[in-house]
Amino acid sequence: MKNLSGMLLSIAGGLLAAATLLAATAYVGFTVLWMHAPLLLVLGLAVPTALFPLGLAWLLGRLGKRLRSSTPVIPSSRPARWLLAGATLALLGYGASFASTLVKHHQCSMESSNRAGTGASQVRKDGGEQVCAIALERYDISFGSIERATRKLAFTPVDLTRTPFAQLDALGGTAEYIAGQPSRLYRGFRTGDGHRLTLFEHDMSVDGTRAWRDPKDEPERINGLPARLIVLVDGAGAAVSHLSWFEGRRAYELWVDANVIGTPLRARLFALAASLPPSVPGCPDEVPPKPWQVGPDGFPVDEPMPAVISQAEIDAKTGQRKGRCNGAPP
């Protein structure tokens, strides 16, 4: 019976270790390669998360090995007993701490979801929106070589050489694919006072996507174009100020890792946005998408599915285009 129990514990420990390593590898690969999160930041999240199940797997494997070898589960020597007891207590303490952190994240996420369901948000006295710390992670983009990022880009990004961006320290760039087309570009900068700034461009003429935003959510103006500024602040005071607007089929986002409300940085953020030259569409002959149909509630409604749809329309909707620019040769 002890031998069977030991074998089962060893198998359980091995399976837990393998599953943990597989999940951690998949998470790191997806987050870094797809979401462009910084590798060190992702490892800083993944490694502590994997420590508890790996420690538990080690404990199960050790216990199973001792049961199968008919040796006492508790070591006979005092130093070994103290070492085992310390490792067990450390593992339990870390597990309890990690579980408490997960509960706090879950509670914060549930509160945010409940507020979102009622159309409300928790606004601080300074005007910033209170969010969970995890909500700021999507704005922490990893950057590689700007030459590599723009090499196969399907559009020409705006030229920054004659703008105030040229005075900032460039951190590199990252391209992103939508519907199989490299139609997005992130460029990172470091300001003189140490803030991290990110400029995002999305040429929707290349991938055929479209976007809609309630005009009431765009009270700001960038060169006369409607824009929106949101400031997100977590419980520890970390913040992201995010400015976004559309210029034709080019979508822009510009954000900085600071709360700009009531500071000179707000004016600098808007000045940087206003300094961008006019964009050149990647597909100037694109067939314009149909205008949004707005329902009685003020939000866009989906068009009814037609009785007959052509293969070209299916390809356009699923992104399986022969080239870019609505199926025209690239």
KAZIJO-V487882 format. One record per pair of residues at least 6 apart in sequence whose ideal C-beta (glycine too) atoms are under 8 Angstrom apart, sorted by the first residue. I is the first residue (numbers start at 1). GAP is how many residues later the second one is. Records with the same first field share a line. If there is no record, write none. Layout:
I: GAP, GAP
This chain:
2: 65, 66, 68
3: 64, 65, 67
5: 59, 62
6: 57, 58, 59, 60, 61, 62, 63
7: 57, 61
8: 56
9: 51, 52, 54, 55, 58
10: 50, 51, 54, 55, 58
11: 53
12: 48, 52
13: 43, 44, 45, 46, 47, 48, 49, 51
14: 43, 47
16: 37, 40, 41, 44
17: 36, 37, 40, 41, 44
19: 34
20: 30, 33, 34, 37
21: 29, 33
23: 27
24: 22, 23, 25, 26
27: 15, 19
28: 11, 14, 15, 18
31: 6, 11
32: 6, 7, 10, 110
35: 103
36: 105, 106, 107, 138, 140, 150
37: 100, 103, 104, 105
38: 102, 103, 104
39: 103
41: 96, 99
48: 50
49: 49
51: 43
52: 39, 42, 43, 46
55: 32, 36, 39
56: 35, 39
59: 28, 29, 32
63: 10
66: 6, 7
67: 6
74: 7, 10
75: 6, 8, 9
105: 27, 28, 29
108: 24, 25, 127
109: 23, 25
111: 11
112: 10, 19, 20, 23
115: 6, 7
121: 8, 9
122: 7, 8
123: 6, 7
124: 6, 109
126: 133, 135, 136
127: 104, 134
128: 103, 104, 105, 111, 131, 133
129: 101, 102, 103, 104
130: 103, 104, 105
131: 101, 102, 103
132: 102, 103
133: 101, 102, 103, 105
135: 97, 99
136: 96, 98, 102, 103, 104
139: 59, 101, 103, 116, 118
141: 33, 45, 47, 57
142: 32
143: 6, 28, 29, 30, 31, 43, 44, 45
144: 28, 29, 30
145: 27, 28
146: 24, 26, 27, 41
149: 23, 24, 25, 26, 36, 37
150: 7, 23, 25, 35
152: 23, 30
153: 22, 29, 32
154: 27, 28, 29, 49, 52, 53, 128, 170, 176
155: 28, 46, 48, 50, 51, 125, 126, 127, 128
156: 124, 126
157: 28, 30, 44
158: 43, 118, 119, 120, 121
159: 118
160: 6, 27, 39, 116
162: 115
163: 109, 112, 113, 114
164: 107, 108, 111
165: 24, 34, 107, 110
168: 21, 22, 23, 24, 29
169: 20, 21, 22
170: 17, 18, 19
171: 16, 17, 18, 19, 25
172: 15, 16
173: 12, 13, 14, 15
174: 11, 12
175: 7, 9, 10, 11
176: 6, 7, 8, 9, 10
177: 6, 7
178: 6, 24, 29, 31, 141
179: 28, 29, 30, 139, 140, 142
180: 27, 139, 140, 141
181: 25, 26, 138, 140, 143
183: 19, 20, 21, 23, 24, 26, 99
184: 16, 17, 18, 19
185: 15, 16
186: 12, 13, 14
187: 11, 12, 13
188: 8, 9, 10, 11
189: 7, 8, 9, 10
190: 6, 7
191: 6, 65
195: 61, 62, 63, 70
196: 60, 61
197: 57, 58, 59, 60, 75
198: 55, 56, 57, 58
199: 53, 54, 55
200: 51, 52, 53, 54, 55
201: 49, 50, 51, 78
202: 7, 48, 49, 50
203: 46, 47, 76, 78, 79, 80
204: 6, 7, 45, 46, 47
205: 44, 76, 77, 78, 79, 81, 120
206: 76, 77, 118, 119
207: 112, 117
208: 78, 81, 108, 111, 113, 118
210: 79, 82
211: 35, 40
212: 80, 88
213: 13, 15, 33
214: 84, 85
215: 11
217: 11
218: 8, 9, 10, 27
219: 9
220: 6, 7, 8, 9, 23, 25, 50
221: 6
222: 21, 23, 30, 48, 51, 52
223: 51
225: 20, 21, 22
226: 19, 20
227: 16, 17, 18, 46
228: 15, 16, 17
229: 12, 13, 14, 31, 37, 40
230: 11, 12
231: 8, 9, 10, 11, 28, 29, 30
232: 7, 8, 9, 10
233: 6, 26
238: 19
239: 18, 19, 20
240: 15, 16, 17, 18
241: 14, 15, 17, 18, 19, 20, 24, 25, 28
242: 11, 12, 13
243: 10, 11, 12, 26, 27, 30
244: 7, 8, 9, 10
245: 6, 7, 28
246: 6
247: 31, 32
248: 31, 33
249: 32, 37
250: 29, 31
252: 21, 24
254: 15, 18, 19
256: 9, 13
258: 7
260: 6, 9
282: 42, 43
283: 41, 42, 43, 45
285: 40, 43
286: 39, 40
287: 39
290: 13
292: 8
293: 7, 8, 10
294: 6, 7
295: 6
312: 15
314: 6
315: 6, 7, 12
316: 10, 11
321: 6
322: 7
323: 6, 7
324: 6
